[in-house]
Amino acid sequence: MHEHAMPYKKIVFVCVNQRPPGERVCCAGGGGVVLYAKLKNMIKERGLRGRIRVSKAGCLDRCEDGPNIMVFPDNVWYSHVAEADLEPLVMRLVESLRAEGQLPRNYGG
């Protein structure tokens, strides 16, 4: 096993868990897959791919609060996320990176 420093400044986990019809609700059924794809594209378009990783998550066991997104190492949990929430979420990530000195103050993405 090799240990390394974290290659990303932020990792955003988007729940995309899918359950069969008739079972407990799931984030995929509430739009988690679409949120994941859009958020991943937004990060790429803003040139943040080396700093922010958008990853799929399996069940986070907060299904009734979904779709759910977690941000690490910030230890922030977003629930009931809608497409309209993605732009403010990205802006929070950018501001957090700026505050941590990971982005130039004049970054315009």
Secondary structure, 3 states (H helix, E strand, C coil): CCCCCCCCCEEEEEECCCCCCCCCCCCCCCCHHHHHHHHHHHHHHCCCCCCEEEEEECCCCCHHHCCCEEEECCCEEECCCCHHHHHHHHHHHHHHHHHCCCCCCCCCC
